[in-house]
Amino acid sequence: NMVTPKAGFAINKSKYNLGADFGVTLTSYDNYSLYLNQSTNLDKNYVFPFATFNTNYNFSKSKSFYAQYNYEVNLPEASQLMPVLNLSNPLNSIIGNQNLDLIENHNFYLSFRDFDYATRSGYVFYGGGNYYSNQVVSYVVYDENRKATTSFKNVADTYSSWFGGRWNKSVKNEEHNYKFGIGLWGGYDLSKGFTEGEMFEANALRLTPNVNFTYEYGELLTINPSYNFTYNETKYTNYSINSASNVLHKFNVQTTNYWPKNWVFGNDFGYTHNSNISPGFQK
């Protein structure tokens, strides 16, 4: 059962919008299990806050700024909470942890754009992420026979983030139309977990720059080459390896011809190179 009293406000003007909601959630979380003829009850009551905020400002018809923030609290899954030993897998027994805390997440998003939809030209920058002040992860221990027992624990101060930008330009000269695009997408994460009962950390970086070009000759011919490069790197602390990385190249070209009338001829060529393929196999 859940009850959510809240209050908020909204301001709408010609150039900007501003809104926010605040409140609390009162939750009765009742869990029941009947396993191997043994019944288990676990009833918990929670009171936790929530908040949302968003704003949008229009500098001109094509230029705008947007921001959003959410504070969310979520409940652990029943299987993560119930102190019932699940013996269905002979290699890995699973038991919940009734002392788990709630999952607390701060979510944000920002963007700034100056894009003219009529000419399909302009740019956009954006970024966002999640900061977890509390999160639930698996906790695995092994006995002398390497049989695993999995439970769950809380970890604090983890996050995931993403960012990017894109620039597009369109130029038209009589029957010739040229479209240019350059972009970058990326992210940076910090995750935590447990192996052999010891906590480890993983810092992961992702970067994906890309370029594309399109040439159109009236409604008769379209040529569209593109290239994407992806770089992934993860660095570990207190783990069996120190780091891991790989790169990925993707090149594509699409050509479509609409002549003669009522006929369409096209091709789609792609080339991919992945450094993460094991030696002895085609990368």
FENJO-V403876 format. One record per pair of residues at least 12 apart in sequence whose C-alpha atoms are under 6 Angstrom apart, sorted by the first residue. I is the first residue (numbers start at 1). J is the second residue. D is the distance in Angstrom with one decimal. If there is no record, write none. Layout:
I | J | D
I | J | D
//
This chain:
1 | 27 | 5.7
1 | 28 | 5.1
2 | 26 | 5.6
2 | 27 | 4.4
3 | 25 | 5.8
3 | 26 | 5.1
4 | 24 | 5.8
4 | 25 | 4.5
5 | 23 | 5.8
6 | 22 | 5.5
6 | 23 | 4.0
7 | 21 | 5.7
7 | 22 | 5.5
8 | 20 | 5.3
8 | 21 | 4.0
8 | 22 | 6.0
15 | 57 | 5.8
15 | 58 | 5.0
16 | 56 | 5.4
16 | 57 | 4.2
17 | 55 | 5.4
17 | 56 | 5.2
18 | 55 | 4.5
19 | 53 | 5.8
19 | 54 | 5.5
20 | 52 | 5.4
20 | 53 | 4.3
21 | 51 | 5.6
21 | 52 | 5.2
22 | 50 | 6.0
22 | 51 | 4.5
23 | 49 | 5.8
23 | 50 | 5.6
24 | 48 | 5.5
24 | 49 | 4.1
24 | 50 | 5.8
25 | 47 | 5.6
25 | 48 | 5.4
26 | 46 | 5.8
26 | 47 | 4.6
27 | 45 | 5.7
27 | 46 | 5.1
28 | 45 | 4.6
29 | 43 | 5.7
29 | 44 | 5.1
29 | 45 | 6.0
30 | 43 | 4.3
31 | 43 | 5.9
50 | 71 | 5.4
50 | 72 | 5.6
51 | 70 | 5.8
51 | 71 | 5.1
52 | 69 | 5.7
52 | 70 | 4.4
53 | 68 | 5.6
53 | 69 | 5.1
54 | 67 | 5.6
54 | 68 | 4.2
55 | 67 | 5.4
62 | 114 | 5.3
62 | 115 | 5.2
62 | 116 | 5.4
63 | 113 | 5.5
63 | 114 | 4.1
64 | 112 | 5.9
64 | 113 | 5.5
65 | 111 | 5.8
65 | 112 | 4.5
66 | 110 | 5.7
66 | 111 | 5.3
67 | 109 | 5.7
67 | 110 | 4.5
68 | 108 | 5.5
68 | 109 | 5.2
69 | 107 | 5.6
69 | 108 | 4.4
70 | 106 | 5.9
70 | 107 | 5.0
71 | 105 | 5.9
71 | 106 | 4.7
72 | 104 | 6.0
72 | 105 | 5.2
73 | 103 | 5.5
73 | 104 | 4.6
74 | 103 | 5.1
75 | 102 | 5.5
79 | 96 | 6.0
80 | 96 | 4.4
81 | 96 | 4.5
81 | 97 | 4.7
81 | 98 | 4.5
82 | 96 | 4.7
82 | 98 | 5.9
83 | 95 | 5.7
83 | 96 | 4.7
83 | 97 | 5.8
91 | 147 | 5.3
92 | 148 | 4.5
92 | 149 | 5.4
93 | 149 | 4.7
94 | 149 | 5.8
94 | 150 | 4.7
94 | 151 | 5.9
95 | 151 | 5.2
96 | 151 | 5.5
97 | 152 | 5.9
103 | 134 | 5.2
103 | 135 | 4.9
104 | 132 | 5.6
104 | 133 | 5.6
104 | 134 | 5.1
105 | 131 | 5.7
105 | 132 | 4.5
106 | 130 | 5.6
106 | 131 | 5.0
107 | 129 | 5.8
107 | 130 | 4.5
108 | 128 | 5.3
108 | 129 | 5.6
109 | 127 | 5.8
109 | 128 | 4.1
110 | 126 | 5.5
110 | 127 | 5.3
111 | 125 | 5.6
111 | 126 | 4.1
112 | 124 | 5.7
112 | 125 | 5.3
121 | 168 | 5.0
121 | 169 | 4.4
121 | 170 | 5.7
122 | 167 | 5.7
122 | 168 | 5.4
123 | 166 | 5.4
123 | 167 | 4.2
124 | 165 | 5.4
124 | 166 | 5.4
125 | 164 | 5.9
125 | 165 | 4.2
126 | 163 | 5.6
126 | 164 | 5.5
127 | 162 | 5.6
127 | 163 | 4.0
128 | 161 | 5.7
128 | 162 | 5.4
129 | 160 | 5.4
129 | 161 | 3.9
129 | 162 | 6.0
130 | 159 | 5.4
130 | 160 | 5.3
131 | 159 | 4.3
132 | 157 | 5.7
132 | 158 | 5.2
132 | 159 | 5.7
133 | 156 | 5.0
133 | 157 | 4.9
134 | 155 | 5.8
134 | 156 | 4.5
135 | 154 | 5.4
135 | 155 | 5.3
136 | 153 | 5.6
136 | 154 | 4.6
137 | 152 | 5.6
137 | 153 | 5.6
138 | 151 | 5.9
138 | 152 | 4.5
139 | 151 | 5.0
139 | 152 | 5.1
139 | 194 | 5.5
141 | 196 | 5.3
141 | 197 | 5.7
158 | 190 | 5.3
158 | 191 | 5.4
159 | 189 | 5.6
159 | 190 | 5.3
160 | 189 | 4.2
161 | 187 | 5.2
161 | 188 | 5.3
161 | 189 | 6.0
162 | 186 | 5.6
162 | 187 | 4.0
163 | 185 | 5.9
163 | 186 | 5.4
163 | 187 | 5.9
164 | 184 | 5.2
164 | 185 | 4.2
165 | 183 | 5.6
165 | 184 | 5.4
166 | 182 | 5.7
166 | 183 | 4.2
167 | 181 | 5.7
167 | 182 | 5.3
168 | 180 | 5.6
168 | 181 | 4.5
175 | 217 | 5.6
175 | 218 | 4.9
176 | 216 | 5.9
176 | 217 | 4.9
177 | 215 | 5.8
177 | 216 | 5.0
178 | 214 | 5.9
178 | 215 | 4.9
179 | 213 | 5.7
179 | 214 | 5.0
180 | 213 | 4.8
181 | 211 | 5.6
181 | 212 | 5.2
182 | 210 | 5.9
182 | 211 | 4.5
183 | 209 | 5.7
183 | 210 | 5.2
184 | 208 | 5.6
184 | 209 | 4.2
185 | 207 | 6.0
185 | 208 | 5.1
186 | 206 | 5.0
186 | 207 | 4.3
186 | 208 | 5.9
187 | 205 | 5.9
187 | 206 | 5.1
188 | 204 | 5.6
188 | 205 | 4.7
189 | 203 | 5.7
189 | 204 | 5.1
190 | 202 | 5.7
190 | 203 | 4.7
200 | 237 | 5.6
200 | 238 | 5.0
200 | 239 | 5.8
201 | 236 | 5.7
201 | 237 | 5.1
202 | 235 | 5.7
202 | 236 | 4.6
203 | 234 | 5.4
203 | 235 | 5.2
204 | 233 | 5.7
204 | 234 | 4.2
205 | 232 | 5.8
205 | 233 | 5.3
206 | 231 | 5.8
206 | 232 | 4.7
207 | 230 | 5.7
207 | 231 | 5.2
208 | 229 | 5.4
208 | 230 | 4.4
209 | 229 | 5.7
210 | 227 | 5.6
210 | 228 | 4.3
211 | 226 | 5.8
211 | 227 | 5.5
212 | 225 | 5.9
212 | 226 | 4.1
213 | 225 | 5.7
220 | 257 | 5.8
220 | 258 | 4.7
220 | 259 | 5.9
221 | 256 | 5.8
221 | 257 | 4.6
222 | 255 | 5.7
222 | 256 | 5.2
223 | 254 | 5.8
223 | 255 | 4.5
224 | 253 | 5.5
224 | 254 | 5.1
225 | 252 | 5.6
225 | 253 | 4.0
226 | 251 | 5.8
226 | 252 | 5.3
227 | 250 | 5.7
227 | 251 | 4.5
228 | 249 | 6.0
228 | 250 | 5.1
229 | 248 | 5.8
229 | 249 | 4.8
230 | 247 | 5.5
230 | 248 | 5.0
231 | 247 | 4.6
232 | 245 | 5.3
232 | 246 | 5.4
233 | 245 | 4.2
246 | 275 | 5.6
246 | 276 | 5.5
247 | 275 | 5.6
248 | 273 | 5.7
248 | 274 | 4.6
249 | 272 | 5.5
249 | 273 | 5.1
250 | 271 | 5.7
250 | 272 | 4.5
251 | 270 | 5.6
251 | 271 | 5.1
252 | 269 | 5.6
252 | 270 | 4.3
253 | 268 | 6.0
253 | 269 | 5.4
254 | 267 | 5.7
254 | 268 | 4.5
255 | 267 | 5.4
//
